[in-house]
Amino acid sequence: MKSSTMCNSSVVLLKQEFLKKWIKGLHTYSNFNKNMSIMDRRKPAIKLSADVAIASTRKPATRWSRALMADILGTNRILVEQVLGRKQDMRAASGLMKCSKKILRRSSLIARRRVVPRRVTEPSSIARKLVKNRTSVLKSLLPGGEGMDEVSLIQETLDYIVSLRVQVDVMRRLAAGSLEESLCDHHQF
């Protein structure tokens, strides 16, 4: 019973932290892009600020959050600095990604040289190929997943799913509250 209460309270705290950072990101984005119309900036503002918020609420040890943050830092450094207010953490995250990208690139080049295709059509080789294909699809879906081994990929994917669930729950609640508010306003007239 205690573990489920602790789990629920940590999810609530995670949702609160995400919401706080997401709203701050939306405000910051709209302040930087005042010359754009509200319709032009709505979708990118929501996506970008949600990505910054969800990546910054997770442990820095997760590769997907570092990869997502490194992608965002490349084009929207000012927004990230405004939302997070931590230049040292961002430098560390982007530095780790640059270093690991070089290592991954080098190791994948070496691995490509060693690969020798086999012409075996046994059921086990078909199953291996199917698993390999599905693993590569999963790696492409997970931010930073391209260079992960299978065990890390599963752990990171599970963490990413939890984070996405938090993001969706908060957004749904916000949308439902907005809808209820607009319905109440409509019925008052």
QUIQUI-V738454 format. One record per residue. RES is the residue in three letters. SS is DSSP state (2 for helix, 1 for strand, 0 for the rest). NEAR is the number of other ideal C-beta (glycine too) atoms within 8 Angstrom. Layout:
res:RES ss:SS near:NEAR
res:RES ss:SS near:NEAR
This chain:
res:MET ss:0 near:4
res:LYS ss:2 near:5
res:SER ss:2 near:6
res:SER ss:2 near:7
res:THR ss:2 near:8
res:MET ss:2 near:8
res:CYS ss:2 near:8
res:ASN ss:2 near:8
res:SER ss:2 near:8
res:SER ss:2 near:8
res:VAL ss:2 near:9
res:VAL ss:2 near:8
res:LEU ss:2 near:8
res:LEU ss:2 near:10
res:LYS ss:2 near:11
res:GLN ss:2 near:8
res:GLU ss:2 near:9
res:PHE ss:2 near:14
res:LEU ss:2 near:11
res:LYS ss:2 near:8
res:LYS ss:2 near:15
res:TRP ss:2 near:12
res:ILE ss:2 near:8
res:LYS ss:2 near:11
res:GLY ss:2 near:17
res:LEU ss:2 near:11
res:HIS ss:2 near:8
res:THR ss:2 near:12
res:TYR ss:2 near:14
res:SER ss:2 near:10
res:ASN ss:2 near:7
res:PHE ss:2 near:8
res:ASN ss:0 near:9
res:LYS ss:0 near:6
res:ASN ss:0 near:3
res:MET ss:0 near:7
res:SER ss:0 near:5
res:ILE ss:2 near:6
res:MET ss:2 near:5
res:ASP ss:2 near:6
res:ARG ss:2 near:12
res:ARG ss:2 near:8
res:LYS ss:2 near:6
res:PRO ss:2 near:8
res:ALA ss:2 near:13
res:ILE ss:2 near:9
res:LYS ss:2 near:8
res:LEU ss:2 near:13
res:SER ss:2 near:17
res:ALA ss:2 near:12
res:ASP ss:2 near:10
res:VAL ss:2 near:17
res:ALA ss:2 near:15
res:ILE ss:2 near:15
res:ALA ss:2 near:13
res:SER ss:2 near:11
res:THR ss:2 near:11
res:ARG ss:0 near:11
res:LYS ss:0 near:6
res:PRO ss:0 near:9
res:ALA ss:0 near:3
res:THR ss:0 near:11
res:ARG ss:2 near:10
res:TRP ss:2 near:15
res:SER ss:2 near:15
res:ARG ss:2 near:14
res:ALA ss:2 near:12
res:LEU ss:2 near:13
res:MET ss:2 near:15
res:ALA ss:2 near:13
res:ASP ss:2 near:9
res:ILE ss:2 near:14
res:LEU ss:2 near:12
res:GLY ss:2 near:7
res:THR ss:2 near:6
res:ASN ss:2 near:10
res:ARG ss:2 near:9
res:ILE ss:2 near:7
res:LEU ss:2 near:15
res:VAL ss:2 near:13
res:GLU ss:2 near:10
res:GLN ss:2 near:10
res:VAL ss:2 near:14
res:LEU ss:2 near:11
res:GLY ss:0 near:5
res:ARG ss:0 near:6
res:LYS ss:2 near:6
res:GLN ss:2 near:6
res:ASP ss:2 near:9
res:MET ss:2 near:14
res:ARG ss:2 near:8
res:ALA ss:2 near:9
res:ALA ss:2 near:13
res:SER ss:2 near:11
res:GLY ss:2 near:8
res:LEU ss:2 near:9
res:MET ss:2 near:12
res:LYS ss:2 near:9
res:CYS ss:2 near:8
res:SER ss:2 near:9
res:LYS ss:2 near:8
res:LYS ss:2 near:8
res:ILE ss:2 near:9
res:LEU ss:2 near:10
res:ARG ss:2 near:8
res:ARG ss:2 near:8
res:SER ss:2 near:9
res:SER ss:2 near:9
res:LEU ss:2 near:8
res:ILE ss:2 near:8
res:ALA ss:2 near:8
res:ARG ss:2 near:7
res:ARG ss:2 near:6
res:ARG ss:2 near:6
res:VAL ss:0 near:6
res:VAL ss:0 near:4
res:PRO ss:0 near:4
res:ARG ss:0 near:5
res:ARG ss:0 near:4
res:VAL ss:0 near:5
res:THR ss:0 near:5
res:GLU ss:0 near:6
res:PRO ss:2 near:5
res:SER ss:2 near:6
res:SER ss:2 near:10
res:ILE ss:2 near:9
res:ALA ss:2 near:8
res:ARG ss:2 near:8
res:LYS ss:2 near:8
res:LEU ss:2 near:8
res:VAL ss:2 near:8
res:LYS ss:2 near:8
res:ASN ss:2 near:8
res:ARG ss:2 near:8
res:THR ss:2 near:10
res:SER ss:2 near:8
res:VAL ss:2 near:8
res:LEU ss:2 near:11
res:LYS ss:2 near:11
res:SER ss:2 near:8
res:LEU ss:2 near:6
res:LEU ss:0 near:13
res:PRO ss:0 near:9
res:GLY ss:0 near:14
res:GLY ss:2 near:16
res:GLU ss:2 near:7
res:GLY ss:2 near:9
res:MET ss:0 near:12
res:ASP ss:0 near:5
res:GLU ss:2 near:7
res:VAL ss:2 near:6
res:SER ss:2 near:9
res:LEU ss:2 near:14
res:ILE ss:2 near:8
res:GLN ss:2 near:8
res:GLU ss:2 near:15
res:THR ss:2 near:11
res:LEU ss:2 near:8
res:ASP ss:2 near:12
res:TYR ss:2 near:12
res:ILE ss:2 near:8
res:VAL ss:2 near:8
res:SER ss:2 near:12
res:LEU ss:2 near:9
res:ARG ss:2 near:8
res:VAL ss:2 near:14
res:GLN ss:2 near:12
res:VAL ss:2 near:8
res:ASP ss:2 near:9
res:VAL ss:2 near:12
res:MET ss:2 near:9
res:ARG ss:2 near:8
res:ARG ss:2 near:8
res:LEU ss:2 near:9
res:ALA ss:2 near:8
res:ALA ss:2 near:8
res:GLY ss:2 near:8
res:SER ss:2 near:8
res:LEU ss:2 near:8
res:GLU ss:2 near:8
res:GLU ss:2 near:8
res:SER ss:2 near:8
res:LEU ss:2 near:8
res:CYS ss:2 near:8
res:ASP ss:2 near:8
res:HIS ss:2 near:7
res:HIS ss:2 near:6
res:GLN ss:2 near:5
res:PHE ss:0 near:4
